[in-house]
């Protein structure tokens, strides 16, 4: 039963969707033209000649007039429409490894300022299996082949560039966090209220000296009056390994199970094809994403490899508002 005084209302905007609403991929797919690909290549090689590094990439580092004219439309699609885009034909076939990294950072900087993704504040993440044990509390799951359930990342935008795909598996799925919120509200508004209350999150062995090994944060928060989901279920459950962390109640665990059950329902998620040269852009304030477990190629040169950017968006804020309230970047 709803808690006394609960008066939450469903979300109703373009970012609240189910797969049948977005069945036409042309609505959310952008294919870079030959001219745009050539523009990226030429600008990147000028930057290389000038001695640029990935850390130096801001929105003025690459001169991309044609693409720059489209950035406002892409930003609008990410914040005012579905909350995601798939860009195809990024010119990885025309650039070497170092050039690709520089080009991708410069390209991403058109949409937002790159922010650190780990304890070392790395601006460009390499998403690949590094042989890390996924059961290790300090492990980042993107460095393994293990499944990652639906979650958000610690930035307004996350961009993933596919360099190489897996031998099998590794399917990428996305779901509208607004649709998940609405379905939870329809079924169990009392459990929505539960997730507005702070829960313990594991710091995964990256706490500073004297700092508690966990922090407290609600899953649901309102940003500019709009509910936002910031969620990594395994961070919350892993907090229970610390005796000093508050114990998760049956109600909290039930609320998390319901969120994950809705997100993992094929009636709610979209499975997105992801091929070399594709760039997936997600608004973390609007989209939860997951990755299935995968099997890799035996040849190290052919193993699955993505490049990841976390961006503080130039034109809008979503989870950045929450980050300023104390969410660690590492999440």
C-alpha positions in Angstrom: 0.0 0.0 0.0 1.2 3.6 -0.6 2.7 5.3 2.3 0.4 8.0 3.9 0.9 11.3 2.0 2.5 9.8 -1.1 1.4 11.9 -4.0 3.9 11.1 -6.7 2.7 11.3 -10.3 3.9 9.5 -13.4 6.4 11.0 -15.7 5.0 12.0 -19.1 7.6 13.1 -21.7 9.5 11.9 -24.8 12.1 10.1 -22.6 9.4 7.8 -21.2 9.3 5.0 -23.8 9.0 1.3 -24.4 10.5 -0.6 -27.3 7.3 -0.4 -29.4 7.5 3.4 -29.2 11.0 3.5 -30.8 10.7 0.6 -33.3 12.1 2.7 -36.1 15.9 2.9 -35.6 16.1 5.8 -38.0 14.5 8.0 -35.3 17.6 7.5 -33.0 20.4 6.6 -35.4 22.8 9.1 -37.0 25.1 8.0 -39.8 28.1 10.2 -40.3 28.5 11.3 -43.9 31.7 10.8 -45.9 32.3 14.6 -45.6 31.9 14.5 -41.8 34.2 11.5 -41.5 36.8 13.3 -43.6 36.4 16.4 -41.4 37.1 14.4 -38.2 40.2 12.8 -39.8 41.6 16.1 -41.1 41.0 17.9 -37.8 42.6 15.1 -35.8 45.7 15.0 -37.9 46.1 18.8 -37.5 45.8 18.3 -33.8 48.4 15.5 -33.8 50.8 17.8 -35.8 50.2 20.5 -33.2 51.2 18.1 -30.4 47.8 17.7 -28.8 47.0 15.0 -26.3 43.7 13.5 -25.1 43.9 15.5 -21.9 44.0 18.7 -24.0 40.8 18.0 -25.9 38.1 20.5 -25.4 35.4 21.7 -27.8 37.8 24.0 -29.5 40.6 21.5 -29.9 39.2 20.0 -33.1 37.8 22.3 -35.8 34.6 20.5 -36.9 32.3 23.1 -38.5 29.9 20.6 -40.2 29.6 18.4 -37.1 29.4 21.4 -34.8 26.3 22.6 -36.6 24.6 19.3 -35.7 25.6 19.2 -32.0 22.6 21.2 -30.9 20.3 18.7 -32.5 22.1 15.8 -30.9 22.0 17.5 -27.5 18.3 18.1 -27.9 17.7 14.4 -28.7 19.6 13.4 -25.6 17.8 15.8 -23.2 14.5 16.6 -24.8 13.7 13.4 -26.8 14.5 9.7 -26.2 17.6 10.3 -24.1 20.0 8.3 -26.4 21.5 8.2 -29.8 23.5 5.8 -31.9 26.1 7.4 -34.2 27.5 5.2 -36.9 30.6 5.3 -39.1 33.1 7.0 -36.8 36.3 6.9 -38.9 38.2 4.2 -36.9 39.0 2.6 -40.3 40.9 5.8 -41.4 42.8 6.5 -38.2 45.5 4.6 -36.2 45.0 3.8 -32.5 46.4 7.0 -31.1 44.6 9.1 -33.7 41.3 7.4 -32.9 41.7 8.1 -29.1 42.4 11.8 -29.9 39.6 12.0 -32.4 37.1 10.5 -30.0 38.0 12.8 -27.1 37.7 15.8 -29.4 34.5 14.6 -30.8 33.0 13.9 -27.4 34.1 17.4 -26.2 31.6 18.9 -28.7 28.8 17.5 -26.5 30.4 18.0 -23.0 33.5 18.3 -20.9 35.3 15.0 -20.3 35.4 14.1 -16.6 37.4 11.5 -14.6 36.1 7.9 -14.5 38.2 6.4 -11.7 40.4 7.1 -8.8 43.1 8.3 -11.2 40.7 10.7 -12.9 41.2 9.0 -16.3 39.4 10.9 -19.0 39.3 8.0 -21.5 38.3 4.6 -20.4 39.2 1.3 -22.1 36.4 -1.1 -21.7 37.8 -4.6 -22.2 38.5 -7.8 -20.3 41.7 -7.4 -18.3 41.5 -10.7 -16.5 40.1 -9.0 -13.3 38.2 -11.3 -10.9 34.6 -9.9 -10.9 34.1 -11.1 -7.3 37.0 -8.9 -6.1 35.3 -6.0 -4.2 37.7 -3.5 -5.7 37.1 -4.7 -9.3 35.4 -2.5 -11.9 33.1 -4.8 -13.8 33.8 -3.1 -17.2 37.3 -4.6 -16.8 35.8 -8.1 -16.9 33.6 -10.3 -19.2 30.9 -10.5 -16.5 27.4 -9.3 -17.0 26.6 -5.8 -15.8 23.0 -5.4 -14.7 21.1 -2.2 -15.5 22.8 0.9 -14.0 23.8 4.5 -14.6 27.3 6.1 -14.8 28.6 9.1 -12.9 28.2 11.8 -15.5 25.5 13.6 -17.5 26.5 11.7 -20.6 28.3 8.4 -21.3 29.7 7.7 -24.8 30.9 4.4 -25.9 32.9 3.9 -29.2 33.1 0.3 -30.4 36.5 -0.6 -31.7 36.1 -4.4 -31.7 33.2 -6.7 -30.8 33.2 -9.9 -28.8 33.2 -13.4 -30.3 29.8 -13.9 -28.8 27.5 -12.3 -26.2 28.1 -8.8 -24.8 24.7 -7.5 -26.0 24.0 -3.9 -24.9 20.5 -3.1 -23.6 19.0 0.2 -22.6 15.8 1.1 -20.8 14.0 4.4 -20.1 14.5 5.2 -16.4 11.2 7.1 -16.6 9.3 4.1 -17.9 10.9 2.0 -15.0 9.8 4.7 -12.5 6.3 4.8 -13.9 5.9 1.1 -13.8 7.2 0.9 -10.2 4.8 3.7 -9.3 1.9 1.8 -10.9 2.7 -1.4 -9.1 4.2 -0.4 -5.8 4.2 3.3 -5.0 5.4 2.4 -1.5 8.6 1.0 -2.9 9.2 4.1 -4.9 9.1 6.0 -1.6 11.6 3.6 -0.2 14.2 4.4 -2.9 13.9 8.1 -2.2 15.5 7.3 1.2 19.3 7.0 1.6 20.8 3.6 1.1 24.4 2.5 1.8 26.8 2.2 -1.2 30.2 0.4 -1.1 33.2 2.6 -1.9 35.0 -0.6 -3.2 38.2 0.0 -1.4 38.8 3.5 -2.8 38.0 5.5 0.4 40.4 8.1 1.6 42.3 7.7 4.9 39.8 7.9 7.8 36.8 7.8 5.4 34.0 5.2 5.9 34.1 2.3 3.4 30.6 3.2 2.3 28.5 6.3 1.6 24.8 7.0 1.7 22.7 8.1 -1.3 19.1 7.6 -2.4 18.4 5.8 -5.7 15.7 8.4 -6.6 16.3 12.1 -6.4 14.5 15.0 -8.0 16.5 17.3 -10.3 14.7 20.5 -11.2 11.5 18.8 -10.1 12.0 15.7 -12.2 12.7 12.3 -10.7 16.1 10.9 -11.6 17.4 7.3 -11.0 21.1 6.9 -10.1 21.6 3.2 -9.6 24.2 0.5 -9.4 22.7 -2.3 -7.5 25.9 -4.2 -6.8 27.4 -1.1 -5.1 24.4 -1.1 -2.7 24.4 -4.8 -2.0 28.2 -4.9 -1.7 28.0 -2.4 1.2 26.7 -5.2 3.4 30.2 -6.6 3.6 31.0 -3.8 6.0 29.7 -4.3 9.5 29.5 -0.6 10.1 27.1 0.0 7.1 23.4 0.1 7.8 21.7 -3.2 7.1 19.5 -3.3 4.1 15.9 -3.9 5.1 13.6 -6.4 3.4 11.6 -3.5 2.0 14.8 -1.9 0.5 15.8 -5.2 -1.1 12.3 -5.7 -2.4 12.4 -2.2 -4.0 15.7 -2.9 -5.7 14.4 -6.3 -6.9 11.4 -4.6 -8.4 13.5 -1.9 -10.2 15.7 -4.6 -11.7 12.8 -6.8 -12.6 11.1 -4.1 -14.6 14.4 -3.0 -16.3 15.1 -6.6 -17.4 11.6 -7.1 -18.8 11.8 -7.3 -22.7 8.7 -5.2 -22.8 10.8 -2.3 -21.4 14.3 -2.6 -22.7 15.8 -2.1 -26.2 18.6 -4.3 -27.3 20.9 -2.2 -29.5 23.2 -3.6 -32.2 26.7 -2.3 -31.6 29.4 -2.7 -34.3 32.9 -1.3 -34.8 32.7 2.4 -35.6 29.4 2.9 -33.6 29.2 5.4 -30.9 26.4 5.0 -28.3 25.5 8.2 -26.5 23.3 8.0 -23.3 21.8 10.6 -21.0 22.4 9.0 -17.6 19.5 11.0 -16.2 17.1 9.3 -18.6 18.6 5.9 -19.4 19.7 2.8 -17.6 22.0 0.5 -19.5 23.3 -3.1 -19.1 25.7 -5.5 -20.8 25.4 -9.2 -21.1 28.4 -11.5 -20.3 30.5 -12.3 -23.4 33.1 -14.7 -24.7 36.1 -13.2 -26.3 38.4 -14.2 -29.2 41.5 -16.1 -28.4 43.7 -13.7 -30.4 44.4 -10.7 -28.1 44.4 -8.4 -31.2 40.7 -9.3 -31.9 39.3 -9.0 -28.4 36.3 -6.8 -27.5 37.4 -3.2 -27.0 35.4 -0.1 -26.4 36.4 3.5 -25.6 34.4 5.2 -23.0 33.9 8.9 -22.3 32.1 10.5 -19.3 30.9 14.0 -20.2 29.6 16.9 -18.2 27.1 18.1 -20.8 27.5 21.7 -22.2 23.8 22.2 -22.7 22.0 20.5 -19.8 22.6 18.8 -16.5 21.2 15.5 -15.3 23.2 13.5 -12.8 25.8 16.3 -12.6 23.4 18.0 -10.2 23.6 14.9 -8.0 27.4 14.7 -8.4 27.6 18.2 -6.9 25.7 16.8 -4.0 28.4 14.3 -3.3 28.2 11.2 -5.6 31.8 9.9 -6.1 32.9 10.1 -9.7 34.0 6.4 -9.6 30.5 5.2 -9.7 
